[in-house]
Amino acid sequence: MSVSFIDCQLRYFKAGVVSNEYNRIERVVLTAVKRLCGGQRRKLTFGQIYRELVRSQSSVPAIGVCVTTVDTLVREGLLTSVKTLEPDRSFPYTQHLISGLTEIGAASLMDTGAGVTR
């Protein structure tokens, strides 16, 4: 685990409880992927996802927080990753090519009311 990953997690975890802000970030990332894919399988880069967040949200977390969230959503089985990109020293985060939401990811949006925008 990198120091930046731990820093991001410490920022959003308090006494073992996930904060509301971290849940909000997860929801807006899932919503952005759903909107970009439009029900079809695509290969989305993190840059495309982040650009959609900037376009659709009035307040966007730092890139490091968002890219860590995407990686976490992949590991939790909410996003489908078709490929993990090679590490790049200029961008020290795990990056995935995302093809869409899993069934669990789509169901989680239905449970939370996916209309989370501005």
N, C-alpha and C positions, 0 to 999 in steps of 0.2 A: 504494500500500500504506500502510495506517495504521501508526502507531507501535505500537499494541496488537497488531496482527497480527504485526509483526516481533518484538516481545517474546515472544509466544506461541511463535513458531517457534524463536527462539534458545533458549528454555527446553528445547525437546525435540530440537533438532538439535545434535550435537556432532561436529565434524570431518567433516561431510557424511554421517553415519550416523544413521538414525532410531533413537531410543532405544526400549527395550522399553515404556516407559510410554506413549509416543505410539501405538505399535501396540495397546496394551491399550485406550486410549481409542477408537481407531478401531473395534476389535472390539465394545466395549460399545455404542457408538452404533449400529452396524449391527445388532447383536442387538436393541436396543431398538426400532428401526424395524421389524424383521421381526416382533417380538412384537406391536407396536401395529397393524400392518397385517393380520396374520393371513391372509396370502395374497391379500388384496383390495386394490384401489387405494383409498387414502384421501388426504385432504389434511391432513397433520400440520404443526402449527406447531412452532417450536423449543421453545416452552414445554411442549408435550405430550411431546416427546422428552426434554427435561431432567427433567420430572416423573417419567417412567418410569425414568430413570437414578437419580434420588434414591430411588425406591421399591425398585429392584432391586439397587443397589450399596451396599456398606458405606462406600466412599470414592469421592466424586464430585469431579472436578476443577472448578475455577472455571468460571463461566458463559462467560467470554470464551474460555477454552480449548476448551470444548465447541462453542460456536457457530462458532468458527474451524474446528474439526474437521469439522462438518457442511458448511460451505462448501467445504472441501478435498475431502471425499468426493464432493460434487456435481461439482466441477471434474475430479476423477479418474475420473468415470463410474461410481461405485459406488452412488450414490443418485440417484433421479430427482426433479428439481425441476420442478414445474408452473408456478411463478411465483417471481420474486424480488421481495420486498416493498420498498416505497419506503423510503429511508433515514429514520431517526428520530433526532433529536439526543439523545433520552433513552436510546437503546440503539444505540451507534455501531458496529454490526456488520452484515455482510451477512446477511440472513435469507431463507430459502427456504420455500415451501410444499412439503413433501416428500410424494410419492405412493407411495414404496416403494423397494425395492432394485432395482437393475438386475440382469441376469443375472450380470454380473461380480461385483457386490456379494454376491449370494447364493452364488456359487461360492467367493468368498473366505471366507465363513463356514464352508463345508463343509471347506475346506482347513485352517482354524485350529481346528476344534472349537468350534462356536458356543456351547457351554455355559459361557460366561464369566459367572458371577454370583458374588455374595458369595464 
